[in-house]
Amino acid sequence: MGSVVDELERILAPGQVDAGEVALRRYAVDQAPVIDFQLPLAVVFPESVADVQAVVRACAGTGVAIVARGAGTGVSGGAHATKNCIVLSLERMDRILALNPDDETAVVEPGVVNAVLNDAAAAHGLMYAPDPASFRTSTIGGNVATNAGGLRCAKYGVTRDSVLAVDVVLADGSLIHTGHQTFKGVAGYDLTGLFVGSEGTLGIVVGVTVRLKYLPRDVHTVAAFYPDFRQAAAGVLAVGRARVQPAIMELLDGGTLAQLDDIHGSDLTARGRSLLLIQTDGFGAAAEAQVVRDVLLAGGAAVTTEASEEAERLVELRRHSRGVEVDDEYRVGEDVAVPRSRLVDYVAALDAMASDHGVHLKVVAHAGDGNLHPTFWIDRTGGSVDAVALKRLHRVLDESITAALAMGGTITGEHGVGQYKLRWLGQEQPEPVREIQRRIKELFDPEGILNPGKAI
Amino acid sequence: MGSVVDELERILAPGQVDAGEVALRRYAVDQAPVIDFQLPLAVVFPESVADVQAVVRACAGTGVAIVARGAGTGVSGGAHATKNCIVLSLERMDRILALNPDDETAVVEPGVVNAVLNDAAAAHGLMYAPDPASFRTSTIGGNVATNAGGLRCAKYGVTRDSVLAVDVVLADGSLIHTGHQTFKGVAGYDLTGLFVGSEGTLGIVVGVTVRLKYLPRDVHTVAAFYPDFRQAAAGVLAVGRARVQPAIMELLDGGTLAQLDDIHGSDLTARGRSLLLIQTDGFGAAAEAQVVRDVLLAGGAAVTTEASEEAERLVELRRHSRGVEVDDEYRVGEDVAVPRSRLVDYVAALDAMASDHGVHLKVVAHAGDGNLHPTFWIDRTGGSVDAVALKRLHRVLDESITAALAMGGTITGEHGVGQYKLRWLGQEQPEPVREIQRRIKELFDPEGILNPGKAI
């Protein structure tokens, strides 16, 4: 298999192929738990579409797989190296090729960092709406691969809703363009939608045309502390019933508040056992925030007064509520979504499970779209693997998935299936639906060299 | 081929299969120009998912094609009968199966009329956002088949953006469910997106789960008359530069105003040669409308004062600006979209073409998303076909498409390719992209019985 690496070194420029131990280790995994650690044969850094095409052609027919990678911030293992693969890091393809203020669109290479695109757009009063927690480091290409969500989705949509067109290198090295430069376009099948969220298993996205939205003129943030999670979740429904569409509606449980206090020295726990953070934006932001405050007060919350600086600081804290932790075998973050009306029931079920099995739990939720991130963990017992505790952890994880599905939910709201969630996919999608996806995969990638063992 | 009809009459209830001349003629075409008139063998009216499955199974293996049909309001010929087909009218499957106000979702059969769903949602302060001009008669199933747009798309998105899940009867009669009941969900490939807009060529959509949005609390409408179209189009960009996102932004040219005056006895033409209609909605509607007025006044418009009743009446007129006309061989409405910054250039190009070839032209545009509906027509010469005039008409049509594509546009923003626009699809999509779609079609429908000769 060394021959493919030799070939890549021959066709690419010096420094574009790294087979050194440091690089191999660094690029072997993303931020998800690892269930089958593999080192890649090499890490390859294309700098152009032609480079990507050359790499794909070099691998085709050799059995060497290609794992495309953005910033490696994924949390489902979509960018974990697999057996006999190269990792194709698109980080050097980081140019904003066009930014058209009147068209409200941009064309970018896949390695452009989300925040960099947003900074460039902000100069024109525009924004790229999808804002995963990783937006300061994650790339548009990675966001496209996972159809990333974020905090603002309930109002502004997920990545799919902002992607108009993609350039894709297919498994045979050919390049296609799908979609349209216009906001609307219905010519032919929605191939763009098929590539978005396909986690690099159908092709390598080498260019993305996105729609930009308007930077809101005004932003108001409301922080509401509650004595328990149940009342906070009821607040989410109350805001919905008032028919106010917040840009952000985040729900944090007591465990999350305690952790934030630990890290940042804040006093959140002293103020409540649950926190609902709501941000309204646009021309109606002030009026919407007032309705939100009234509704939440009526529901028993302690609500911040009209000055929203503190609440905004809390939103920033929330964005970092993953902290510096990376999931591992002792600590797993989930990404289920349930219909909004089931938020309360679902969190009650999680609490019961965690308590039954003696597993720690904290929960944050993008409550506006019913998307929950429970994190389960067990204590480390001095470095040695505690097989019994691990079994408890896995039992809770499985039960949390089963419960979400039973409530009409999904196993992944925005993180993607990757490698780690594959074990649960069959519970959500029956065999005929999975078989269709396998056949689509086969159609695009008959040799199975594009990120095998992921997504479907 | 009579045997399939006999079989259908045997397996369905009396009144569900109509092979009478009146029905065959009535269901042979939708509202698009007809280029290859065919009568179906029968019109079939399923009343349940099981009925649809039975019909598909009866046709499978016989070579009889199935043309699924909603209300027949399509304007691209997606529901035109083809040789040796039955028309499957889903109009009797018209139940709203669930409407969940707290989840802000609804589950409907495909025959539910768009306006009926909106009325039901309005009782809860909700709306189904996509609003094609045909919304009072067209069905959700038909809207899904064409990925229908409408007036509110620039702010609220197209049909795809409101569809969370679909139930689909496949070409072998089996039933699958794709998507999720939650707002977000990224498990597996986006099969839902693949079915939306596929015009009945990949499967028969028999159930749709949609996301509902909030009925706006406040609506303000501004009407701005301009001395010419160019200035009006500049107004569209000026509103964009003010970073106001209207719910509706419609642009009407002089020909359209004259026609509305003819039909409704209004005096629009006396007031300007072009009209820009802008509706803002939500909590910030009043403030947004004020910015819009200021910006348009500065651009030379005659703007209605703050009372917006008259402007709202104009929006209603606009919704009916197709009038009672149905396209035919002498009169063809287009549906191109161009990047917003090219609106002015594109309309200037249309004017020049129409004038060069002696063809009549009027234009309305969903200007917020650069989607134009030019209508070209030639005078009828006392019933006889004027081959020379027809040739002129077709030359203009072809040129209008070529010009839109040259500006980075698409041949269809929201109507679909159907049968009528197939001739231009190759100009927008190169052969490799079309071949992928053919192979996807083959994967879903190996016998080619689902609406053959349409969409791709």
Interface residues (C-beta under 8 A of the other chain):
Chain A: N100 P101 D102 D103 E104 T105 G125 L126 T146 N147 G149 C153 A154 G157 V158 R160 D161 S174 I176 H177 T178 H180 Q181 T182 F183 K184 G185 V186 A187 G188 Y189 D190 L191 G193 L194 V196 G197 S198 L202 K213 Y214 L215 R217 L237 G240 R241 R243 V244 Q245 G282 F283 G284 A285 A287 E288 V291 A337 V338 P339 R340 S341 H366 G368 D369 G370 N371 G408 G409 T410 I411 T412 G413 E414 H415 G416 V417 K421 L425 E428 Q429 P430 P432 V433 R434 I436 Q437 R439 I440 L443 F444 A455 I456
Chain B: N100 P101 D102 D103 E104 T105 G125 L126 T146 N147 G149 C153 A154 G157 V158 R160 D161 S174 I176 H177 T178 H180 Q181 T182 F183 K184 G185 V186 A187 G188 Y189 D190 L191 G193 L194 V196 G197 S198 L202 K213 Y214 L215 R217 L237 G240 R241 R243 V244 Q245 G282 F283 G284 A285 A287 E288 V291 A337 V338 P339 R340 S341 H366 G368 D369 G370 N371 G408 G409 T410 I411 T412 G413 E414 H415 G416 V417 K421 L425 E428 Q429 P430 P432 V433 R434 I436 Q437 R439 I440 L443 F444 A455 I456
